[in-house]
Amino acid sequence: MAAPLSWILAAVGGATVGLGLWYALRTRLRYVIGKTSLRVVLGKTTVRRVPYDEIRRIRKPRHTPSWRLTENWRNGFFDHHRVLILERNRGWFPWFVITPARRYEFRSQLRDAMARHGVVTQDDDTPQDDDRVD
């Protein structure tokens, strides 16, 4: 039977390796605006793709949605000031959370790419039919 100290050291070592791997993967996510979809890329591999047709609205969070209803693809740890929420038309998780480096610039580039694709979003700064005053 192995000594308890060796089991404890193995557990601490395994936890350290696991946390290091989690940190490395989380900080290396990138967001790529393509011709037909927004892609989440890890290295050269696309790990998640959201077609422009599924995106209904792009907004910054006024309040944080419930974590059970979001699909989180954050690429940092203390990144609450960079959060963008993409509200989707369909899927199990209605909110797709990303953290681009410059969220306003990224939002305008994403909106332009979606407009070139023929998709119009309901953004916060665009007046809706029910917002008009006659």
N, C-alpha and C positions, 0 to 999 in steps of 0.2 A: 504494500500500500504506500502510495506517495505521501510525502509530507504535506500538511495543509499549506505551508508557506509556498510551495511550488505551485499549487493550485491557485492560490491568491495572486501570485505573480503572473501566471498565465492568463487569468481573468483580467487583470489590470492591463496587461500587454494587448490582449484582444480588444478591450474597450478602447484603448488608445489608437490602435490601428483602425478600428471602425469609425471613430470620431474624425480621425485624419482623412479617411477616405470620403466621409460625408462632407467635410469642409471643402475638400478639393473639388468634389463634383458640384457642390452648390455654388461655388464662386466662379466656375468656368462656363456657366450657361450664357448664351448670347441670343439675341432676338434678331431675326433676319426678315425684312419685308420683301416678299417675293412678288411674282406677277399675279398669282391667284390666291396666295395665302400668307399668313404670318407663321413663321417657323421658329421653334425653339431648338437651338443647336448646341450640342455638347461636342467640342472639337470639330470634326467634320461630319458628324452623324446627326441627322434630324431626329430628335426624340419626341417632338410633338408638333402637329401642324393644325392650324385653325383656318379654314377657308374664309374668305372675305364675306361670302354669302351668309355665314353663321353669325357674324358680328352685328349686333343691333345698335350698340351704343359704346362709345369710348369715353371714360370719365375718370377724374381723380376721386378718391374716396372722400365723401363727407363724413361717413362713419364706416367702420370696418364691418363688412358683412360676416355672417357666421362662418367660421372656418369649415363647418360641415358642408356648406353649399358652395365653396370655392375650390377651384383647381389652381393650386399655387405653383408658380414657376418663377420664384424669386431667385436672384443671383447674388445675394449678399445677406448680411446679417442685420446691421443697423441701417435699414433702407426704407424706413417709413415715409421719408420725404420724397421718394422716387416712385411710389406705387401708382400704377395705372390699372384700372379695372375695365375689362372688356365684357360687356353683357352679351350673352349669346342667345340666339333664337331657340336652339334645341340642345339636347344633351342632359345628362344627369346633373351636372354642375352648371348653374346658370352664370356664374361669374368666373372669369379667367384672369388671374392676378399676375402681373409682370412688373418688373422694376428696371426699366431702361435707365441709362445714365442721365440723359436729359429728357425728362418725360414730356415736356411741352413740344420740343422739337420732334421727338419720336411720334407723338400723337398727330402732329400736322403732316409728317411724312406718311404715316399710316393712312390718314384720311385722304391724302392726295392719291396714294396708290389704290385705295378702294374706289375713289371717284373715277380713276382711269379704267378700273375694272367694271364700272357701272353700278356700284353699290353705294347707297346713301345711308348715312348713320344718323341717329337721333342724338346729337351731342348736347351738352349742357348749355353751350353758348349759341345754339341755333334755336330761334323761336319756333315753337310748335303751334299747331292750330288752336289748341286750347289756351295758349299764352297771349294771343292777339287781343288787343283792345279795340273795339269798333267805335 
